[in-house]
Amino acid sequence: MNSFFILIFAVIGFYLGYRFYGRYLEKLWDVNEKNKTPAYAKYDGIDYIPAKHWLILFGHHFSSIAGAGPILGPVIAGVLWGWGPALLWIVLGSIFLGGVHDFSALVLSVKHDGETVGQITKNILGDKSKLVFSFFLWLALILVVAVFSAVTAKTFVEEPRIVIPSFGLIFLAMLFGFLVYRKNVNFVFATIFSLILLALLLYAGKHIPIIIPGENSLKLWITILLLYSFVASVTPVNILLQPRDYLSSFILFFGLAIGFIGVIVSHPVTETPVFISFNSSKGPLLPMMFVMIACGAISGFHGLVSSGTTSKQIPNEKYSRHIAYGSMLTEGLLATVALLCVSAGLYWNSPFQQLNYPFLMQKGDWIGTFATGYGRIVSKIFSSDTGKLIAIIMVNSFVLTTLDTSTRIARYITSEIFGESFGIKVLENRFFATSIVVIFAAYLAFGAWEKIWPVFGASNQLVAGIILFVCGCFLMIKKKNSLSVMLPCTIMLGITTAALIYQGIGFYKSHHFLLGNISFLLIILATFVIIEGVGKIKQLRKK
């Protein structure tokens, strides 16, 4: 099938979702531009700081939630089940599940003084649910910080041309933040000036690769990245996090736009079958595909960003749909382009192994597979090698922005659990709390993360289900129609429970007892929170 028509189908679907369903959600959640947001009400100069322009916050939010997921998931799902099921889940999931989840989490947090979803769980469901859910979130975030630092370090080793743009962007972001927030330089002028410097960084990186010699280069990069994540977590958001993610978003949008144009210009025909089989080496399509494609359709991590950093920076409630719902649909579009890059940009049956989709995936190099397909898709605009480099820089930008945001959110939750709940006052200090996060993440980053990463996909979707449950409970308490939230909640809890059971049985059969135990423990934790929530709702209804 012509990939151009597939892309148009997705674009029309996302537009209609944003135009109509997004506005319905605004009315459901009583979004009011006259309400004072936490960025002003609780301004502290560190975390609670209103973004100078909503586009800056959109850049931060989109860059943070994207990560590697919207590329990794479709690339793997396409070779296992075909592009048809993956496309439908991406489009419908983004509109009716992921967008609802992200938007609801943001507005719920804004209406609770910018608190994290863990803290909000306490207000709605009680102390026990809050503690259990928050601890689960804390562990998940530690794993994200560990994995993304390891993945980013690996890309630095394998593609040294991206080092200068990646680290140069940090200092460029600080310059942008200084110009906009301290010197009140015109927002548009500062953006154009910074983008020119960013282009120079990309040019320099292509011609000046930074290589760390020796066997310990990977460990050294991991250490550097963890130190950076520490600094980024404790620095005021308007100095580094906001501007860095905003400028990073231009790399992402540039890569997305070039991929979009590449499909329009070359309109390649899909080589991958529309449907391969219900069963695969990774399990059956239902439920496994729905947890394999996470960020491209719905992801619990998005809710943590919405309630963790974005809600503390949003200058007006009226931007909630633009930022949260809009970012999710943009990510769905990115996932669609990634799917087309491998299903139409690569061959299914080809003697040329370097362009053979199944062969490349057998090597386990999903970044290389995506980059190769992307390079071919945009080959009428740039050379394939340049296109490949753009793809790798784009992926690395996603991962690096997610890394620093994850560290900051993990710091919030560390203070909530150990500082507020357990009374360890020293961990309410942002420096000590971040140190705990980085130390645990470092332990996992230097090897242990690979042992527990296989259950992350399902656990991430489980977080999404629980966040939707908390949002739905809030709507029910307010006597609102909660169907648009509770139906996605039921779907996600059902799918993730089935996936964890399937994975858990498989882990036990292959004698991976740690992973099997974690799978069933996650089910127990989720069940506990839901039972507590149902009991709380019954109590409130009796009143």
Summary of the structure (lengths in Angstrom):
residues: 543
radius of gyration: 21.9
end to end distance: 57.9
largest distance: 70.3
contacts: 2099
relative contact order: 0.17
helix: 79%
strand: 1%
